[in-house]
Amino acid sequence: RTGDVRAEQIPRYIRVNATCWSADEAVKTFISRGFQLSDPFMDKSFAKDEHISDLLLFPPDTQFANDPLYLEGKIIIQDKASCFPAFILLAPHSREGAVVIDATAAPGNKTSHLCALMNNKGKLFAFERDHKRFATLKTMLARARCDNVEPVNADFLTTSPSDAKFAAVSHILLDPSCSGSGIVNRLDHLLESELDNSEGSEERLQKLASFQLLMIRHAMQFPSVERIVYSTCSVHATENEHVVREALKTEECKAGKFRLAPRELVLPTWSRRGLSDELDNPDDAQSLIRCSPGEDATNGFFVSMFVRETHVPEGTD
Ligand code: SAM
């Protein structure tokens, strides 16, 4: 416990790992353990999430870290907001043939979510530059029984987009290092972010924002990429709307190669959108998702998606 009251308003979320279990089997198992399907804030109760398939909500105090289901990889402890990026990148279509990069993968919760949404088929490259965190990533992927993942202990920024190995990459997930300022739940903090939870000076945020923008621009160099999701567990506009705003000003977007995905592709039923005052075009806020700790029963989070322009520009044959 952090002593942060907002953490007590966050249910304990678990994602049923579809690579080896199903939500129906999970529901039956928890009912046989004496839980009932109703309000997750009542004792011995749980609920199904309304936005993310395979996500279950339990009372905040419920412990799963030593549960055999967790140790066997059948369930993943993952905050709801942190399930948005993979879901937005790949759902609702079947993406079995997709070639995906998770550019910043450790400890691997979003990687195993991507793998589940791909039905463990296609190809998923999981980059992690930190050696120790790479070891954790491999352990988590083995536990989650991810067979379509190739873990790569390398810096995504030094990876060549023209390498033939990546020629067919169609989707990229970018969940880069951030201030972690949205994380109010200590367990999730340990699971999600490699940084301490200090708010950080504006100078530090600016440095992070420059790096985050570089990651987006690098992702846009992959020749076949159609969709790029950029997410953070930060509540600061500097790392969120401002990074998106700057990305939209780059050659990659100005030349009409990429644009922000419209709201209908970015979890349209989620009502909290981006901060319009922090963008050059206030309408872009509709394309963005924010989660507010204390208000949304999740940690603080931000998600955006860039999509390749598919129209043929005027004047071309
Ligand atoms: N997506 C992860 C998850 O859901 O479990 C959390 C990712 S964490 C916010 C960011 C990770 O990216 C850290 O493990 C960090 O070491 C790694 N990282 C940062 N910059 C990187 C880079 N340029 N290339 C590869 N990995 C990087």
Boltz pocket constraint, residues with backbone or C-beta under 6 A from the ligand:
constraints:
  - pocket:
      binder: B
      contacts: [[A, 82], [A, 103], [A, 104], [A, 105], [A, 106], [A, 107], [A, 108], [A, 109], [A, 110], [A, 111], [A, 127], [A, 128], [A, 129], [A, 130], [A, 133], [A, 154], [A, 155], [A, 156], [A, 157], [A, 175], [A, 176], [A, 177], [A, 178], [A, 191], [A, 192], [A, 193], [A, 194]]
      max_distance: 6.0
